Amino acid sequence: MKRWASMSKAFTRISKEIIMAVKEGGPNPDANYRLKALMQNAKAANMPKDNVERAIKKATSKDQADFKQIVYEGYAPHGIAVLIETATDNPTRTVANVRSYFNKCEGSLGTSGSVEFMFDHKCHFKIPGDGIDPEEFELEMIDHGVEEIFREEEDGSIMVYANFPDYGGIQSALDERGIEVISSGFERIPMDTKSLAGPQQEEVDKLLEKFEEDDDVQAVYHNMV
């Protein structure tokens, strides 16, 4: 049941992102690189094709509400920095929920910019590793903003990392080379981490779980290890 709940959450998150991408750039993936990337991610997540087509159709409906992307920042117990990315059609509801989670778990909702500076905003791409030498490929892609390339031991695929603003340029460079993108996305990597254990870690985990369970939340980042 937990696995199915996790899959359902992932499908909801991707559907929202598809709706936002279509509203911003149109329903044609060939002309909307963000939509194309999300369709790749949907496939990688085993999201049914019908779900993808339904999300695109909803986005073009005049009855579909607009989703706003809002980032909330704050502190969990024991000084752990938390950054929450949301996509919501009701910001009043979302901020009330986020504030209540912090309050119930002895954390605090901060102001804009209060913890964001503690995280590097990165983009990443996962591509097939067959026939690619990571070191040579990194030299080839460095002019496009690529910062790090490495091979995944688990499946032999190649991971490409760069700064957030370089996403579009790297996507275009991969397309020009005919390289398939298995999945891509964004993440925030803490520049400094804080170690907790035992009851303290459990208190922070309790708060993080509340965020993860909220339908308006797309991603949660923190600096606890």
DRENKE-987074 format. One line per 8 residues: their letters; for each residue x, y, z of N, C-alpha, C, O. Coordinates in steps of 0.02 Angstrom, whole numbers, plus 50000, padded with zeros to 5 digits. Layout:
// residues N
A = X Y Z X Y Z X Y Z X Y Z  ...
***
This chain:
// residues 225
MKRWASMS = 50041 49940 50000 50000 50000 50000 50043 50063 50000 50027 50112 49967  50099 50060 50037 50144 50118 50041 50174 50132 49973 50182 50189 49953  50191 50077 49936 50220 50085 49869 50170 50117 49821 50188 50161 49783  50108 50094 49824 50056 50122 49781 50043 50195 49798 50032 50236 49753  50044 50211 49862 50034 50281 49883 50090 50325 49857 50078 50382 49836  50151 50298 49858 50209 50335 49833 50203 50347 49758 50218 50401 49733  50181 50295 49721 50172 50301 49648 50117 50352 49633 50125 50393 49587  50063 50350 49671 50007 50397 49660 50031 50468 49671 50012 50513 49633
KAFTRISK = 50071 50479 49723 50098 50545 49737 50143 50569 49680 50139 50627 49659  50184 50524 49654 50229 50541 49598 50189 50559 49536 50205 50607 49501  50136 50520 49522 50094 50535 49463 50059 50602 49470 50055 50640 49422  50035 50618 49530 50002 50682 49543 50051 50740 49532 50034 50791 49502  50111 50731 49557 50162 50783 49550 50179 50795 49477 50182 50853 49455  50189 50741 49439 50206 50748 49368 50147 50778 49329 50158 50819 49284  50086 50758 49347 50027 50786 49313 50023 50861 49322 50008 50897 49275  50035 50885 49383 50034 50957 49396 50087 50992 49355 50075 51046 49327
EIIMAVKE = 50146 50963 49352 50200 50994 49315 50184 50996 49240 50201 51045 49206  50152 50943 49215 50131 50942 49144 50081 50997 49130 50086 51033 49081  50032 51005 49175 49981 51057 49167 50013 51126 49165 49996 51167 49122  50060 51138 49210 50094 51203 49211 50136 51213 49148 50138 51268 49120  50169 51160 49125 50211 51166 49065 50169 51180 49003 50189 51220 48961  50112 51146 48997 50068 51156 48939 50039 51227 48940 50036 51259 48888  50017 51250 48998 49989 51317 49002 50041 51370 48984 50024 51423 48957  50104 51355 48999 50157 51404 48986 50182 51401 48915 50195 51452 48884
GGPNPDAN = 50190 51339 48888 50223 51331 48823 50185 51294 48770 50211 51283 48715  50122 51275 48784 50082 51241 48734 50087 51165 48738 50131 51138 48772  50041 51130 48703 50035 51057 48709 50080 51016 48663 50078 50954 48664  50121 51049 48621 50164 51013 48574 50233 51002 48605 50270 51050 48615  50250 50940 48621 50315 50927 48654 50375 50946 48611 50429 50960 48638  50367 50946 48544 50423 50964 48500 50439 51038 48505 50495 51059 48490  50390 51077 48525 50400 51149 48532 50404 51172 48605 50413 51231 48619  50396 51125 48651 50395 51140 48722 50442 51090 48757 50421 51036 48777
YRLKALMQ = 50505 51111 48765 50555 51064 48791 50539 51042 48862 50557 50986 48881  50506 51085 48901 50489 51066 48970 50437 51011 48970 50441 50963 49009  50387 51016 48925 50336 50964 48920 50368 50898 48896 50352 50845 48921  50413 50904 48848 50447 50844 48822 50485 50809 48878 50484 50748 48884  50519 50848 48920 50558 50819 48976 50511 50786 49026 50527 50732 49052  50454 50817 49039 50407 50788 49087 50376 50724 49061 50362 50678 49100  50365 50720 48996 50340 50658 48967 50391 50602 48972 50374 50544 48982  50456 50620 48967 50509 50571 48978 50509 50548 49051 50516 50488 49065
NAKAANMP = 50500 50595 49097 50499 50578 49168 50439 50533 49184 50445 50486 49224  50382 50548 49153 50322 50508 49164 50334 50435 49142 50314 50388 49176  50367 50428 49085 50383 50360 49061 50431 50325 49108 50422 50265 49122  50481 50361 49133 50530 50331 49179 50497 50311 49245 50520 50264 49278  50443 50346 49264 50407 50331 49326 50352 50280 49316 50313 50265 49362  50348 50253 49255 50296 50203 49237 50226 50232 49244 50178 50197 49259  50220 50297 49231 50155 50330 49232 50118 50312 49168 50145 50321 49113  50056 50287 49173 50018 50267 49113 50011 50323 49063 50003 50381 49081
KDNVERAI = 50015 50306 48999 50009 50356 48945 49943 50394 48949 49940 50453 48934  49890 50359 48970 49824 50390 48976 49826 50448 49027 49793 50499 49017  49865 50439 49081 49870 50491 49131 49904 50554 49103 49885 50610 49118  49955 50542 49061 49991 50598 49031 49945 50635 48983 49942 50697 48985  49909 50598 48941 49864 50630 48892 49808 50667 48928 49785 50719 48905  49785 50639 48985 49732 50671 49023 49756 50738 49052 49719 50787 49053  49818 50739 49076 49846 50800 49105 49853 50854 49051 49839 50913 49063  49876 50834 48991 49883 50883 48936 49815 50910 48917 49807 50970 48905
KKATSKDQ = 49765 50867 48914 49697 50888 48897 49668 50935 48949 49636 50985 48933  49681 50919 49014 49657 50962 49068 49687 51032 49063 49654 51082 49076  49751 51034 49044 49786 51099 49041 49756 51145 48989 49757 51206 48997  49729 51116 48935 49700 51157 48882 49627 51173 48894 49596 51209 48855  49598 51146 48948 49529 51160 48965 49524 51227 49001 49564 51243 49044  49474 51267 48982 49465 51332 49014 49441 51325 49087 49444 51373 49125  49419 51265 49105 49396 51254 49174 49453 51236 49222 49444 51236 49282  49512 51222 49194 49569 51202 49236 49599 51263 49270 49620 51311 49237
ADFKQIVY = 49602 51260 49336 49631 51316 49374 49707 51319 49362 49738 51268 49348  49735 51378 49369 49807 51387 49363 49841 51365 49428 49817 51379 49483  49897 51331 49421 49938 51313 49479 49994 51364 49486 50026 51383 49437  50006 51387 49546 50062 51431 49561 50117 51391 49594 50104 51350 49638  50178 51404 49574 50236 51373 49606 50261 51419 49661 50283 51475 49647  50257 51396 49722 50278 51436 49780 50326 51396 49822 50315 51337 49836  50381 51428 49843 50431 51395 49885 50425 51423 49956 50424 51484 49966  50420 51378 50005 50418 51398 50075 50483 51375 50109 50512 51324 50092
EGYAPHGI = 50504 51415 50157 50567 51401 50192 50556 51405 50267 50513 51442 50291  50596 51367 50303 50591 51370 50375 50639 51323 50409 50685 51296 50378  50628 51314 50474 50672 51271 50513 50631 51217 50548 50580 51230 50580  50655 51156 50543 50629 51100 50582 50660 51104 50651 50703 51146 50663  50639 51060 50697 50672 51059 50762 50748 51048 50755 50771 51018 50706  50786 51072 50804 50858 51061 50809 50897 51096 50754 50952 51075 50735  50867 51150 50727 50903 51192 50679 50912 51164 50610 50957 51185 50573  50870 51116 50590 50874 51087 50523 50837 51133 50473 50778 51147 50482
AVLIETAT = 50873 51155 50421 50843 51198 50370 50799 51156 50324 50819 51101 50303  50740 51182 50308 50693 51146 50265 50668 51193 50210 50651 51251 50224  50665 51167 50149 50640 51205 50093 50587 51163 50058 50599 51106 50040  50527 51192 50049 50470 51155 50023 50446 51186 49958 50426 51245 49957  50448 51148 49903 50422 51172 49839 50350 51148 49831 50336 51089 49840  50305 51195 49814 50234 51177 49807 50208 51200 49739 50236 51244 49706  50153 51168 49718 50115 51189 49659 50042 51189 49682 50015 51136 49697  50012 51247 49684 49946 51252 49715 49899 51297 49677 49919 51346 49645
DNPTRTVA = 49834 51280 49679 49782 51322 49651 49749 51363 49706 49701 51400 49694  49775 51357 49767 49748 51393 49825 49804 51409 49874 49813 51374 49923  49843 51463 49861 49900 51479 49905 49880 51490 49978 49920 51476 50023  49820 51516 49989 49798 51528 50058 49795 51462 50097 49817 51458 50154  49767 51411 50065 49763 51345 50096 49833 51316 50107 49848 51289 50160  49875 51323 50057 49941 51292 50060 49984 51322 50115 50015 51285 50154  49986 51388 50119 50028 51419 50171 50001 51404 50240 50040 51397 50288  49935 51399 50247 49906 51382 50312 49927 51312 50333 49943 51299 50391
NVRSYFNK = 49926 51265 50285 49946 51196 50300 50020 51193 50318 50039 51161 50367  50062 51227 50278 50134 51225 50291 50150 51255 50360 50190 51227 50397  50118 51310 50376 50129 51341 50442 50107 51295 50499 50141 51291 50550  50050 51261 50489 50025 51217 50542 50072 51157 50553 50081 51135 50610  50102 51131 50499 50149 51075 50506 50210 51097 50546 50232 51061 50591  50237 51155 50530 50293 51181 50568 50275 51189 50642 50312 51168 50686  50218 51220 50654 50197 51235 50724 50186 51171 50764 50207 51167 50822  50153 51121 50733 50138 51060 50769 50200 51019 50786 50201 50980 50833
CEGSLGTS = 50253 51029 50746 50314 50990 50756 50371 51032 50784 50430 51014 50778  50354 51089 50815 50402 51132 50849 50455 51159 50801 50514 51167 50819  50433 51173 50740 50477 51206 50692 50452 51277 50683 50410 51301 50721  50478 51312 50632 50456 51380 50620 50459 51395 50545 50508 51380 50511  50405 51426 50520 50404 51448 50450 50443 51513 50445 50430 51560 50483  50490 51516 50398 50531 51575 50390 50508 51620 50334 50460 51605 50300  50543 51674 50325 50529 51721 50271 50566 51699 50208 50611 51658 50210  50546 51727 50151 50578 51712 50088 50653 51728 50090 50672 51784 50109
GSVEFMFD = 50694 51680 50072 50767 51689 50073 50801 51670 50137 50862 51675 50143  50761 51648 50187 50791 51634 50252 50834 51571 50253 50881 51567 50292  50820 51522 50210 50863 51462 50207 50883 51444 50135 50926 51402 50125  50852 51476 50085 50866 51457 50016 50940 51463 49998 50966 51424 49959  50974 51512 50029 51045 51523 50014 51088 51465 50038 51146 51460 50018  51061 51421 50079 51099 51363 50104 51099 51305 50054 51132 51254 50066  51062 51311 49999 51056 51257 49951 51079 51279 49882 51065 51335 49861  51115 51235 49848 51131 51246 49777 51073 51219 49735 51051 51162 49745
HKCHFKIP = 51048 51260 49688 50993 51240 49645 51023 51209 49582 51055 51244 49542  51013 51145 49572 51044 51108 49517 50991 51076 49471 50934 51065 49491  51012 51063 49409 50972 51021 49365 51011 50958 49350 51072 50957 49355  50975 50905 49332 51009 50842 49317 50974 50806 49260 50914 50815 49248  51013 50766 49224 50988 50725 49169 51015 50654 49178 51073 50644 49197  50973 50605 49163 50994 50536 49162 50990 50512 49090 50937 50515 49059  51046 50487 49064 51049 50465 48994 51079 50394 48991 51113 50374 49038  51065 50357 48937 51095 50290 48931 51171 50294 48929 51199 50341 48901
GDGIDPEE = 51205 50245 48959 51277 50248 48964 51315 50211 48910 51376 50215 48907  51280 50174 48867 51313 50134 48815 51352 50179 48767 51324 50226 48739  51415 50163 48758 51457 50199 48710 51478 50268 48731 51505 50306 48690  51467 50286 48794 51487 50353 48817 51542 50347 48869 51535 50312 48919  51597 50383 48857 51650 50388 48906 51637 50451 48948 51639 50506 48920  51623 50444 49013 51604 50503 49053 51653 50561 49050 51633 50619 49047  51719 50546 49051 51769 50600 49051 51769 50637 48985 51772 50699 48983  51766 50600 48929 51765 50632 48863 51700 50672 48854 51701 50727 48827
FELEMIDH = 51645 50643 48877 51580 50676 48868 51577 50740 48910 51545 50789 48890  51609 50739 48968 51610 50799 49011 51647 50855 48976 51626 50913 48979  51703 50840 48944 51741 50891 48907 51700 50919 48849 51703 50978 48833  51661 50875 48818 51620 50895 48761 51562 50941 48783 51542 50986 48746  51537 50929 48844 51477 50965 48866 51491 51023 48913 51445 51059 48933  51554 51033 48931 51571 51083 48981 51552 51154 48959 51535 51196 49001  51555 51167 48894 51538 51234 48869 51463 51248 48874 51441 51305 48868  51424 51196 48886 51351 51204 48893 51331 51213 48966 51272 51218 48982
GVEEIFRE = 51381 51214 49010 51367 51225 49081 51369 51163 49124 51357 51168 49184  51385 51105 49095 51388 51044 49134 51444 51048 49186 51501 51067 49170  51428 51030 49248 51477 51034 49303 51504 50965 49322 51562 50959 49342  51463 50914 49316 51483 50848 49339 51448 50794 49299 51388 50799 49285  51485 50742 49280 51458 50685 49245 51487 50622 49277 51548 50617 49287  51445 50574 49292 51470 50510 49320 51424 50453 49300 51366 50463 49281  51451 50393 49304 51413 50333 49286 51382 50302 49348 51415 50294 49400  51318 50284 49343 51283 50250 49397 51304 50177 49398 51299 50142 49347
EEDGSIMV = 51326 50153 49456 51348 50083 49461 51289 50035 49454 51297 49980 49428  51230 50057 49475 51172 50013 49477 51150 49989 49407 51138 49930 49396  51146 50036 49360 51121 50018 49293 51165 50041 49236 51149 50029 49178  51222 50072 49251 51268 50093 49199 51249 50157 49163 51283 50177 49115  51195 50189 49184 51174 50251 49152 51221 50308 49171 51262 50301 49217  51216 50364 49136 51258 50422 49148 51215 50477 49179 51160 50492 49155  51240 50507 49234 51206 50564 49265 51244 50628 49249 51305 50630 49254  51207 50678 49228 51236 50743 49210 51208 50796 49257 51147 50801 49266
YANFPDYG = 51252 50835 49289 51231 50887 49336 51255 50955 49313 51310 50962 49286  51213 51006 49324 51231 51075 49307 51190 51123 49350 51146 51101 49388  51205 51187 49345 51165 51237 49381 51096 51243 49350 51086 51232 49290  51048 51262 49391 50978 51267 49372 50967 51306 49306 50929 51282 49264  50998 51365 49296 50983 51404 49235 51007 51371 49170 50985 51391 49117  51051 51320 49174 51079 51289 49114 51037 51231 49088 51056 51198 49040  50979 51219 49119 50938 51162 49100 50920 51162 49025 50932 51112 48991  50893 51218 49000 50870 51221 48931 50926 51210 48881 50918 51176 48831
GIQSALDE = 50984 51240 48894 51040 51234 48849 51067 51163 48846 51086 51139 48792  51068 51129 48903 51092 51059 48904 51042 51014 48869 51061 50968 48833  50977 51025 48881 50926 50986 48847 50934 50992 48771 50929 50943 48735  50945 51053 48747 50953 51065 48675 51016 51030 48649 51016 51001 48595  51071 51034 48688 51134 51003 48667 51127 50927 48661 51154 50897 48616  51090 50897 48708 51079 50824 48705 51035 50807 48645 51047 50757 48612  50984 50848 48632 50941 50836 48574 50981 50840 48509 50972 50798 48465  51025 50890 48504 51065 50898 48443 51110 50838 48430 51124 50822 48373
RGIEVISS = 51131 50805 48484 51175 50747 48477 51136 50682 48471 51166 50628 48466  51070 50687 48472 51028 50627 48466 51032 50582 48527 51021 50522 48521  51047 50611 48585 51053 50571 48647 50986 50570 48683 50957 50622 48700  50962 50510 48695 50898 50501 48731 50906 50523 48804 50956 50507 48836  50856 50558 48829 50854 50576 48900 50804 50529 48934 50744 50530 48918  50828 50489 48981 50784 50443 49017 50740 50482 49065 50680 50471 49069  50771 50528 49101 50733 50572 49147 50776 50633 49162 50836 50633 49151  50743 50686 49186 50779 50746 49204 50739 50783 49258 50681 50767 49270
GFERIPMD = 50771 50831 49289 50735 50867 49341 50780 50916 49377 50835 50932 49354  50755 50940 49434 50791 50990 49473 50795 50966 49545 50753 50929 49569  50846 50988 49579 50851 50973 49651 50892 51028 49685 50929 51066 49654  50885 51030 49750 50921 51079 49791 50967 51040 49838 50943 51000 49879  51031 51052 49832 51080 51014 49869 51108 51058 49925 51135 51112 49912  51103 51036 49988 51128 51077 50044 51204 51086 50041 51240 51038 50028  51227 51147 50052 51299 51160 50051 51332 51139 50116 51391 51122 50117  51294 51139 50171 51318 51114 50235 51264 51069 50264 51205 51083 50258
TKSLAGPQ = 51284 51015 50296 51236 50969 50325 51245 50964 50401 51296 50983 50428  51193 50940 50433 51193 50933 50505 51172 50862 50523 51121 50838 50497  51209 50829 50565 51195 50760 50583 51153 50756 50647 51169 50787 50697  51099 50718 50643 51057 50704 50701 51048 50628 50706 51057 50592 50658  51029 50606 50765 51017 50534 50775 50964 50525 50829 50947 50571 50866  50937 50464 50831 50889 50447 50884 50827 50489 50884 50799 50504 50831  50804 50509 50944 50741 50547 50950 50741 50613 50912 50690 50634 50886  50799 50646 50909 50802 50710 50873 50788 50699 50798 50750 50737 50768
QEEVDKLL = 50818 50648 50769 50806 50634 50699 50733 50615 50687 50703 50635 50637  50705 50577 50733 50635 50557 50727 50588 50617 50728 50537 50618 50693  50604 50667 50768 50563 50727 50771 50563 50764 50704 50511 50789 50681  50622 50768 50673 50626 50801 50608 50591 50760 50555 50555 50787 50513  50600 50694 50556 50568 50650 50508 50491 50656 50511 50457 50652 50460  50465 50665 50571 50393 50673 50580 50367 50734 50542 50315 50731 50509  50404 50789 50546 50385 50849 50509 50391 50839 50434 50347 50858 50396  50447 50808 50412 50458 50797 50340 50402 50754 50311 50381 50766 50254
EKFEEDDD = 50380 50704 50348 50326 50661 50325 50261 50699 50314 50224 50686 50267  50247 50747 50358 50186 50788 50351 50188 50827 50285 50138 50832 50250  50246 50855 50270 50253 50891 50206 50244 50844 50147 50208 50860 50099  50276 50786 50150 50274 50739 50095 50203 50715 50081 50186 50701 50023  50162 50711 50132 50094 50686 50124 50046 50738 50097 49990 50721 50076  50065 50802 50096 50021 50856 50073 50018 50856 49997 50070 50856 49964  49958 50857 49969 49949 50854 49897 49977 50915 49860 49992 50911 49801  49984 50971 49895 50010 51032 49863 50086 51031 49859 50116 51071 49822
VQAVYHNM = 50118 50987 49896 50192 50986 49899 50221 50945 49843 50202 50887 49833  50267 50975 49806 50301 50941 49750 50367 50909 49772 50384 50855 49750  50404 50944 49815 50469 50918 49838 50488 50950 49903 50470 51007 49917  50526 50913 49944 50550 50937 50009 50625 50926 50014 50649 50871 50000  50661 50978 50033 50734 50973 50040 50754 50995 50110 50721 51037 50141  50808 50965 50135 50831 50982 50203 50906 50969 50207 50934 50940 50161  50937 50990 50261 51009 50980 50268 51027 50931 50324 51082 50934 50352  50980 50886 50340 50994 50835 50391 51025 50773 50358 51005 50753 50304
V = 51074 50744 50392 51102 50681 50369 51100 50631 50426 51121 50573 50417
***
